[in-house]
Amino acid sequence: MTTLTQSGGSPLLVVPLLLTPPPPRGEEQPRQPPPAASKLAAVYIGIGVLIGVDNLMYAYALLYLPVSTFSLVAATQLAFNAVTSRLINAQRFTPLITNSVAVLTFSATLLAVSSSSDTSGGDHLPRGKYAAGFVLTLAASATFALILSLYEVTFEKVIKAQTPRWVLRVQMYSSLVASAVAVAGMMTSGEWRTIAGEAAGFRGGKVVAMLMAVWGVLSYVYQHYLDDRRVVAERRKDGEECGVCAARMAAGDVVSLAGHSLR
C-alpha cells in the first residue's frame, strides 16, 4: 500500500494537463513528426516499472529506518543525480557539484558506521534490518536519479520536445504503469485483504482523512491554475504595451516625416 500511494495519484494529473494551455502562437517549437506509439509505450512501461521498483525500495527503507536517518541517506540522491547526468545526459561536473558529491557521500558513510547511535524504527526489528534499510535507501536514491536522467533522454531523443503538456503526459502514463505494478504486487502477495482492517482501525477519522487529501489536491491544482492565468495575463499585458509603443513610434515617425516635408 505504501508503494501504491507514491504513484496512485497519477490519474489526477489529467486535471492540470487539461488546464495547461498550448504554447502561444509564435512560441511553438519547430514541428516534429509525432513519436511512434511503440516507442512511447516502451518508454512508459520501462520507466514505469523502474518507478514501481523504486517506490517499493523506498517503502521498505522507511519500514526499516527512522525518518531522520532515512532523510539523511536519501539526500545522496543529489550525488547520484550528478553521476547519472554526467554518464547519460553528458552534463559536465562543476566544483560545486563535486563538493556536494563528496560531502553527501561522506555523511552517508558516517551514518552507516555509527548506526548504533540510532534506533531502527523499533526495538523489535533485528539489527540487520537497519543495514537493509540503509542499502535500500541508497539503491532507491540511485534508481530515482536514473529515472530523472531517462526522462531527460526521452524528451531529447524520443519526443524531441519538452513542453509542459508533454512533461505531464510522460509523468502521468509512467506513473500509471508504476501504480499497476504496485497493484499487481498487492494482489499477488495477498496484502489487499488487510486493507479493510487497517481502514477500520482509524474509526471515524478515515472520512476526515479523505476530505483533507481531496482538499489538498484541489488547492494544489487551483493554485497552478491561478499561476497560469497570471502568466498569460502578464504576457498579454506586455504584448499590448509593445503594441502601444509601436503605434506611438510609428505616429512619431509620421509627424517627423511631415515636419521634414514642410521644411
LINRA-V197350 format. One record per pair of residues at least 24 apart in sequence whose ideal C-beta (glycine too) atoms are under 10 Angstrom apart, sorted by the first residue. I is the first residue (numbers start at 1). J is the second residue. Records with the same first field share a line. If there is no record, write none. Layout:
I: J ; J
This chain:
1: 59 ; 182 ; 186 ; 191 ; 192 ; 194 ; 195 ; 198
2: 55 ; 56 ; 58 ; 59 ; 60 ; 62 ; 63 ; 182
3: 51 ; 52 ; 53 ; 54 ; 55 ; 56 ; 57 ; 58 ; 59 ; 60 ; 178 ; 179 ; 181 ; 182 ; 183 ; 185 ; 186 ; 191
4: 52 ; 55 ; 56 ; 59 ; 178 ; 179 ; 180 ; 181 ; 182 ; 183 ; 185 ; 186 ; 191 ; 192
5: 55 ; 59 ; 179 ; 182
6: 51 ; 52 ; 54 ; 55 ; 56 ; 58 ; 59 ; 175 ; 178 ; 179 ; 182
7: 48 ; 51 ; 52 ; 54 ; 55 ; 171 ; 172 ; 174 ; 175 ; 176 ; 177 ; 178 ; 179 ; 180 ; 181 ; 182
8: 55 ; 175 ; 176 ; 178 ; 179 ; 182 ; 183
9: 175 ; 179 ; 213 ; 217
10: 48 ; 51 ; 171 ; 172 ; 173 ; 174 ; 175 ; 176 ; 177 ; 178 ; 179
11: 172 ; 175 ; 176 ; 179
12: 172 ; 214 ; 217 ; 218 ; 220 ; 221
13: 167 ; 168 ; 169 ; 171 ; 172 ; 173 ; 175 ; 176 ; 221
14: 168 ; 169 ; 172
15: 168 ; 217 ; 218 ; 220 ; 221 ; 222 ; 224 ; 225
16: 164 ; 165 ; 168 ; 172 ; 220 ; 221 ; 224 ; 225 ; 228
17: 164 ; 165 ; 166 ; 167 ; 168 ; 169 ; 171 ; 172
18: 165 ; 168
19: 168 ; 221 ; 222 ; 224 ; 225 ; 228 ; 229
20: 163 ; 164 ; 165 ; 167 ; 168 ; 224 ; 225 ; 228
21: 164 ; 165 ; 228 ; 229 ; 231 ; 232
22: 163 ; 164 ; 165
23: 163 ; 164 ; 165
24: 232 ; 235 ; 236 ; 239
27: 163 ; 235
28: 161 ; 163
29: 160 ; 161 ; 162 ; 163
30: 160 ; 161
31: 161
32: 159 ; 160 ; 161
33: 160
34: 159 ; 160 ; 161
35: 154 ; 157 ; 158 ; 159 ; 160 ; 161 ; 166
36: 158
39: 154 ; 157 ; 158 ; 159
40: 154 ; 158 ; 159 ; 169 ; 170 ; 173
41: 173 ; 177
42: 158
43: 150 ; 151 ; 153 ; 154 ; 157 ; 158 ; 159 ; 170 ; 173 ; 174 ; 177
44: 154 ; 169 ; 170 ; 172 ; 173 ; 174 ; 175 ; 176 ; 177 ; 178
45: 173 ; 174 ; 177 ; 180 ; 181
46: 147 ; 150 ; 154 ; 174 ; 177
47: 146 ; 147 ; 150 ; 151 ; 154 ; 170 ; 171 ; 173 ; 174 ; 175 ; 177 ; 178
48: 147 ; 173 ; 174 ; 175 ; 176 ; 177 ; 178 ; 179 ; 180 ; 181
49: 174 ; 177 ; 178 ; 180 ; 181
50: 143 ; 144 ; 146 ; 147 ; 150 ; 174 ; 177 ; 178 ; 181
51: 143 ; 144 ; 147 ; 171 ; 174 ; 175 ; 176 ; 177 ; 178 ; 179 ; 181 ; 182
52: 174 ; 175 ; 177 ; 178 ; 179 ; 180 ; 181 ; 182 ; 183 ; 184 ; 185
53: 139 ; 140 ; 143 ; 147 ; 178 ; 181 ; 182 ; 185
54: 139 ; 140 ; 141 ; 142 ; 143 ; 144 ; 145 ; 146 ; 147 ; 178
55: 140 ; 143 ; 144 ; 175 ; 178 ; 179 ; 181 ; 182
56: 136 ; 140 ; 178 ; 181 ; 182 ; 185
57: 133 ; 135 ; 136 ; 137 ; 138 ; 139 ; 140 ; 141 ; 142 ; 143 ; 144
58: 136 ; 137 ; 139 ; 140 ; 141 ; 143 ; 144
59: 136 ; 140 ; 182
60: 129 ; 132 ; 133 ; 136 ; 137 ; 140
61: 132 ; 133 ; 134 ; 135 ; 136 ; 137 ; 138 ; 139 ; 140 ; 141
62: 121 ; 133 ; 136 ; 137 ; 140
63: 120 ; 121 ; 122 ; 125 ; 129 ; 132 ; 133 ; 136
64: 120 ; 121 ; 122 ; 125 ; 126 ; 128 ; 129 ; 130 ; 131 ; 132 ; 133 ; 134 ; 135 ; 136 ; 137
65: 111 ; 115 ; 118 ; 119 ; 120 ; 121 ; 125 ; 129 ; 130 ; 131 ; 132 ; 133 ; 134 ; 136 ; 137
66: 118 ; 119 ; 120 ; 121 ; 122 ; 130 ; 133
67: 121
68: 111 ; 118
69: 111 ; 112 ; 115 ; 117 ; 118 ; 119 ; 120 ; 121 ; 130 ; 133 ; 134 ; 137
70: 121 ; 133 ; 134 ; 136 ; 137 ; 140
71: 137
72: 104 ; 107 ; 108 ; 110 ; 111 ; 118 ; 137
73: 104 ; 107 ; 108 ; 111 ; 112 ; 133 ; 134 ; 135 ; 136 ; 137 ; 138 ; 140 ; 141
74: 108 ; 137 ; 138 ; 140 ; 141 ; 144
75: 100 ; 103 ; 104 ; 107 ; 108 ; 137 ; 141
76: 100 ; 101 ; 104 ; 105 ; 107 ; 108 ; 109 ; 111 ; 137 ; 138 ; 141 ; 142 ; 145
77: 104 ; 137 ; 138 ; 140 ; 141 ; 142 ; 143 ; 144 ; 145 ; 148
78: 103 ; 104 ; 141 ; 145
79: 103 ; 104 ; 105 ; 108 ; 141 ; 142 ; 145
80: 104 ; 105 ; 138 ; 139 ; 140 ; 141 ; 142 ; 143 ; 144 ; 145 ; 146 ; 148 ; 149
81: 141 ; 142 ; 144 ; 145 ; 146 ; 148 ; 149
82: 145
83: 142 ; 145 ; 146 ; 149
84: 142 ; 143 ; 144 ; 145 ; 146 ; 147 ; 148 ; 149 ; 150 ; 152
85: 145 ; 148 ; 149 ; 152
86: 149
87: 146 ; 149
88: 145 ; 146 ; 148 ; 149 ; 150 ; 152 ; 153
89: 148 ; 149 ; 150 ; 151 ; 152 ; 153 ; 156
91: 149 ; 152
104: 141
108: 134 ; 137 ; 138 ; 141
111: 137
112: 138
147: 174 ; 178
150: 174
164: 228
